[in-house]
Amino acid sequence: MTAAPNSNTSKSPGIEFVIGGLAAVGAGFFTNPIDVIKVRLQLQGELEARRTYKKIYKNTLHAGYLIAKHEGICALQAGIIPALYFQVVLNGIRLVVTGTAGCIGAVLGSPFYMIKTQLQAQSAQSIAVGYQHNYLGTWYAFKSLWKEGGIVALYRGWYAGIPRIFIGSATQLTTFDLAADWLRSSQIFTNQPILLTFFASVIGGSCVAFTIQPFDVLATRLYNQRMNIEGKGTLYNGLLDAFVKIVRTEGLIGLYKGIFPTWMRIAPHTVLCLVFYEKLDQLYYNIFQN
């Protein structure tokens, strides 16, 4: 999510957190289905060489079709509850605090992201990819992890999302602003701020998708892997180990599985966040400042 639009309304950090979190929740609800598809594609053929495994999901559209066919249309909203909690923590903090706020939010929201990933990977046996945790729901997942190892189990792999958020935020803020300035200087979409934001997000989002995708794949693999009785991953020992194993078995292309849905998600998510933020900010001003 990019920085919030400028506003003349003076708000406390708490209000900024609430408005930013709610805006991200609104965007997350509409973009979660593409996130589910992305996770499935990222887990397909895990640690298997190319052309040595059956490709269940042929592409983004085919993945969406198979999920809806075998699991029902509601399966495209798998993991929506922890996904929205993660958005609240990540983007609420990012709007209130500057600098390393995104990384702080990623760490604090790590349990939500992990459970989101595991629920999104969960599927009908006929189209299953990756390890299946077989949770009955969000609350069941939290209880199972707490029973397994308390806070340590909930924050297992807490570091997995840090590179993704750090690099993604840096790339997004730079490329989005450059793209927006270029569109303005070219007098494109004059007096059409939503369209300008959307196309700036498409340009910036293309750069973000390319830079964060390897780290996004690493995060998905680390969070979804099976754990042994000691609470350690059975496939990967950390980010570097995961990187080496994926490149060795799947090639560099393995780090870019699911890049198309990643790209498809970024621009709409950014625009929706900004639109929801602006409307909520206006609502707050109309209610409390008049």
C-alpha atoms as one frame of an Amber mdcrd trajectory, in Angstrom:
protein
   0.000   0.000   0.000   1.260   3.448  -0.843   1.223   6.411   1.452  -2.163
   7.811   2.328  -3.522  10.782   0.408  -2.880  14.181   1.897  -5.621  15.384
   4.171  -6.309  18.603   5.994  -7.921  16.650   8.782  -5.815  16.421  11.926
  -6.047  12.914  13.318  -4.437  11.070  16.193  -2.202   8.021  15.489  -5.011
   5.807  16.788  -7.492   7.187  14.259  -4.880   6.854  11.488  -4.403   3.210
  12.488  -8.143   2.511  12.396  -8.753   4.264   9.067  -5.668   2.738   7.465
  -6.560  -0.703   8.751 -10.171  -0.493   7.564  -9.077   0.737   4.133  -6.726
  -2.237   3.807  -9.490  -4.608   4.948 -11.770  -3.309   2.210  -9.071  -3.808
  -0.408  -8.073  -7.199   0.992 -11.598  -8.567   0.727 -11.707  -7.938  -3.022
  -8.149  -9.111  -3.769  -8.038 -12.224  -1.559  -9.234 -14.604  -4.331  -6.217
 -13.781  -6.491  -4.034 -14.289  -3.418  -5.460 -17.807  -2.988  -4.628 -18.599
  -6.614  -1.131 -17.180  -6.180  -0.414 -19.434  -3.181  -1.575 -22.544  -5.043
   0.666 -21.737  -8.018   3.634 -21.035  -5.746   3.292 -24.425  -4.041   2.775
 -26.415  -7.219   5.775 -28.631  -7.964   7.497 -27.795  -4.674  11.136 -28.939
  -4.798  10.505 -30.902  -7.982  12.389 -30.357 -11.229  10.494 -28.918 -14.176
   8.537 -31.394 -16.298   8.869 -34.120 -13.646   5.509 -33.498 -11.979   1.903
 -33.238 -13.089   0.897 -29.609 -13.480  -2.541 -29.435 -11.874  -2.958 -25.688
 -12.340  -2.059 -24.631 -15.898  -2.341 -20.897 -15.323  -4.111 -18.276 -13.224
  -7.548 -18.602 -14.838  -7.376 -22.391 -14.847  -6.446 -22.378 -11.149  -9.436
 -20.196 -10.318 -11.720 -22.464 -12.337 -10.440 -25.668 -10.669 -10.722 -24.228
  -7.178 -14.307 -23.097  -7.777 -15.210 -26.411  -9.446 -13.750 -28.770  -6.835
 -14.119 -26.691  -3.663 -16.885 -24.222  -4.404 -16.735 -20.518  -5.178 -16.301
 -19.652  -1.491 -12.915 -21.445  -1.515 -11.542 -18.429  -3.375 -11.943 -16.545
  -0.097  -9.960 -19.128   1.889  -7.939 -17.573   4.696  -9.874 -14.309   4.460
 -10.120 -13.775   8.241  -6.380 -13.981   9.062  -5.639 -12.178   5.771  -7.715
  -9.193   6.876  -6.217  -9.220  10.368  -2.791  -9.119   8.748  -3.841  -6.160
   6.612  -5.008  -4.277   9.716  -1.710  -4.846  11.525   0.544  -4.231   8.519
  -1.115  -1.202   6.967  -2.399   0.338  10.183   1.132   0.469  11.561   2.579
   1.543   8.207   0.396   4.654   8.203   1.149   5.595  11.796   4.893   4.939
  11.881   7.495   5.750   9.242  10.755   4.071   8.255  10.782   0.391   9.135
   7.045   0.368   9.887   6.301  -2.198   7.206   8.809  -4.669   8.638   7.470
  -4.124  12.161   3.950  -4.772  10.908   5.092  -7.898   9.047   6.670  -9.338
  12.191   3.730  -8.505  14.468   1.261  -9.859  11.929   3.293 -12.981  11.147
   0.862 -15.451  12.797  -1.988 -14.103  10.685   0.062 -14.350   7.495   1.163
 -17.891   8.303  -2.371 -19.122   9.013  -3.666 -17.244   5.958  -1.129 -19.056
   3.789  -1.880 -22.463   5.286  -5.644 -22.035   4.875  -5.230 -20.804   1.304
  -3.067 -23.831   0.474  -5.680 -26.194   1.920  -7.686 -27.774  -0.877  -9.621
 -30.746  -2.197  -7.390 -33.813  -2.409  -7.762 -34.041  -6.189  -6.142 -30.619
  -6.726  -3.940 -30.386  -3.616  -0.448 -28.889  -3.850   2.025 -28.397  -1.007
   1.598 -29.650   2.540  -1.993 -29.791   3.780  -2.495 -28.679   7.393  -6.183
 -29.647   7.398  -7.400 -26.908   9.739 -11.150 -26.569  10.260 -10.889 -22.783
  10.305  -8.987 -19.776  11.597  -9.783 -20.243  15.284  -8.987 -23.963  15.072
  -5.623 -23.126  13.495  -4.749 -20.684  16.271  -5.725 -23.201  18.960  -3.746
 -25.984  17.291  -0.608 -23.878  17.012  -0.929 -22.601  20.582  -1.360 -26.141
  21.867   1.626 -27.245  19.810   4.113 -24.668  21.048   2.501 -21.512  22.382
   3.819 -18.153  21.213   6.868 -19.813  19.639   4.676 -21.875  17.324   2.566
 -18.849  16.396   5.666 -16.853  15.479   7.403 -19.694  13.696   9.073 -18.275
  10.585   8.439 -14.676  11.707  11.357 -13.510   9.563   9.939 -14.915   6.317
   7.960 -11.838   5.310  10.530  -9.156   6.201  12.477  -9.113   2.882   9.212
  -9.209   0.942   7.764  -6.196   2.783  10.997  -4.196   2.923  11.882  -4.570
  -0.753   8.265  -4.309  -1.869   7.646  -1.077   0.081  10.867   0.539  -1.124
  10.167  -0.380  -4.741   6.503   0.611  -4.571   7.040   4.023  -3.013   9.771
   4.885  -5.534   8.202   3.562  -8.733   4.645   4.670  -7.917   5.743   8.260
  -7.280   7.905   8.326 -10.427   5.082   6.896 -12.538   2.528   9.338 -11.082
   4.842  12.313 -11.677   5.446  11.187 -15.263   1.710  10.851 -15.953   1.048
  14.293 -14.469   3.862  15.938 -16.443   2.527  14.294 -19.597  -0.914  15.710
 -18.736  -2.426  12.244 -18.892  -5.656  11.666 -16.923  -5.911  15.331 -15.988
  -8.689  15.786 -13.407  -9.053  11.995 -13.194  -7.134  11.133  -9.996  -8.489
   7.590  -9.678  -7.406   6.660 -13.201  -4.030   8.305 -12.655  -3.572   6.341
  -9.434  -4.624   3.111 -11.121  -2.216   3.396 -14.042   0.612   4.608 -11.804
  -0.094   1.518  -9.690   0.029  -0.713 -12.783   3.428   0.698 -13.764   4.796
   0.632 -10.229   3.118  -2.685  -9.519   4.885  -4.332 -12.445   8.216  -3.350
 -10.911   7.087  -4.464  -7.453   5.820  -7.832  -8.699   9.163  -8.598 -10.327
  11.238  -7.589  -7.305   9.164  -9.157  -4.507   8.094 -12.385  -6.204  11.132
 -14.486  -5.172  10.682 -13.366  -1.565   6.939 -13.969  -1.765   7.557 -17.553
  -2.915  10.075 -18.048  -0.089   7.559 -16.756   2.466   4.812 -19.045   1.163
   7.056 -22.112   1.209   8.458 -21.397   4.688   5.073 -20.691   6.249   3.336
 -23.679   4.708   5.948 -26.385   5.219   5.401 -29.316   7.556   7.020 -29.196
  10.999   8.674 -32.053  12.877   8.067 -32.867  16.546  10.787 -30.365  17.496
   8.958 -27.578  15.712  11.458 -27.287  12.865  10.682 -27.319   9.171  11.045
 -30.622   7.361  11.937 -28.966   4.045  13.662 -25.658   4.776  15.848 -24.377
   7.614  15.478 -20.709   6.752  15.393 -18.159   3.937  18.833 -18.957   2.517
  18.284 -22.707   2.705  14.917 -22.352   0.975  16.432 -20.154  -1.720  19.240
 -22.610  -2.474  16.963 -25.666  -2.525  14.381 -24.046  -4.799  16.989 -22.829
  -7.286  18.765 -26.190  -7.317  15.629 -28.266  -7.947  13.232 -25.914  -9.731
  15.635 -23.408 -11.253  15.343 -19.642 -11.020  11.887 -19.899 -12.584  10.751
 -21.636  -9.389  11.148 -18.325  -7.585   8.743 -16.714 -10.021   5.850 -19.147
  -9.792   2.606 -17.207  -9.411   4.049 -13.920 -10.633   1.038 -13.151 -12.850
  -1.530 -13.210 -10.004   0.941 -11.229  -7.890   0.997  -8.590 -10.606  -2.784
  -8.751 -11.024  -3.313  -8.122  -7.300  -1.006  -5.150  -6.722  -2.666  -2.392
  -8.785  -6.276  -3.073  -7.678  -5.184  -3.468  -4.055  -3.312  -0.161  -4.101
  -6.173   1.729  -5.754  -8.805   0.223  -3.469  -6.718   1.050  -0.377  -6.401
   4.667  -1.461 -10.078   4.979  -2.410 -11.303   3.415   0.840  -8.878   5.550
   2.851 -10.075   8.730   1.176 -13.761   7.879   1.739 -13.209   6.857   5.381
 -11.132   9.973   5.986 -13.935  12.094   4.524 -16.523  10.283   6.657 -14.450
  10.893   9.796 -14.151  14.579   8.932 -17.892  14.931   8.268 -18.840  13.246
  11.553 -16.249  14.580  13.982 -14.912  17.798  12.526 -18.111  19.593  11.487
